[in-house]
Amino acid sequence: MKTNETNSDRRVKKSKKALKNALITLMDQKDFKDITITNIVEHADVNRGTFYRHYQYKEDLLEDLTNDVLSDLIWAYRFPYVHLETFDISYINS
């Protein structure tokens, strides 16, 4: 059973990544308001059902993508200090 869950998790990650990459590419080409779910799924090469399995609206996909970017930024700022037991902001170089 664990193997099926792992394969399922991989498929979910792969589908979501394809949808996010498609949205990024499409937003480079036109305004978000002009992008349709059909545009997204065609560019991601997934079916419409896959989109709706993960998101209700294209705005939900954008929110998920934005949360990923913010999480990456937070990690990038925190990473140099993760080994410190205590953190004093006054020691940060300007």
Secondary structure, DSSP 4 states (H G I P E B T S, - for coil): -HHHHHHHHHHHHHHHHHHHHHHHHHHHHS-GGG--HHHHHHHHT--HHHHHHH-SSHHHHHHHHHHHHHHHHHHHHHGGGTT-SS--GGGS--
